[in-house]
């Protein structure tokens, strides 16, 4: 799953070994984000809300965290 985080950056989240792995995407790059701890029991439908709680300091009027893949 990929998420646009307030138009500032894109995170890709994937299940790896029963845990969430987070990657920050850039132009032609994909860097692991080991400091981003997402509870392994968190359901995919709840990930956007978790990210909102985590990154709310970056919020700006009219911007949200939104899923950008299907």
C-alpha positions in Angstrom: 0.0 0.0 0.0 1.2 3.5 -0.8 0.2 6.6 1.1 0.7 10.3 0.2 1.5 12.0 3.5 0.1 15.5 3.3 1.8 16.0 -0.1 5.2 16.0 1.5 6.3 12.4 0.9 5.1 8.9 -0.1 5.3 5.9 2.2 5.0 2.3 0.9 3.9 -0.2 3.5 4.2 -3.9 3.0 3.6 -7.0 5.2 6.9 -8.8 5.7 7.2 -11.8 8.1 3.9 -10.9 9.8 5.0 -7.3 10.4 4.6 -4.0 8.6 7.7 -2.8 6.8 7.8 0.9 5.8 9.6 2.5 2.9 9.9 6.1 2.0 9.7 6.6 -1.8 11.5 9.3 -3.8 12.4 9.8 -7.4 13.9 6.5 -8.3 14.5 5.6 -4.6 13.0 3.3 -2.0 14.5 3.6 1.5 13.6 1.5 4.4 12.2 3.4 7.4 13.3 1.2 10.4 12.3 4.0 12.9 8.7 3.9 11.8 7.1 1.2 14.0 3.6 0.2 13.0 1.9 -2.4 15.3 1.9 -5.7 13.5 -1.7 -6.4 14.5 -3.0 -3.3 12.8 -5.4 -4.1 10.0 -4.8 -2.6 6.5 -8.1 -0.6 6.8 -6.7 1.2 10.0 -3.3 2.1 8.6 -4.3 5.6 7.2 -5.7 6.6 10.6 -2.6 5.4 12.4 -0.5 7.4 10.0 -2.7 10.5 10.6 -2.0 10.1 14.4 1.7 9.7 13.8 2.3 12.5 11.3 -0.4 15.1 12.4 2.3 17.7 13.0 2.9 17.8 9.2 -0.8 18.5 8.4 -1.8 21.6 6.5 -5.2 22.9 5.7 -6.7 21.0 2.8 -4.2 18.2 2.9 -4.7 14.7 4.1 -3.0 11.4 4.2 -4.5 9.4 1.3 -3.9 6.0 -0.1 -2.6 6.3 -3.7 -2.7 2.7 -4.9 -5.5 0.2 -5.5 
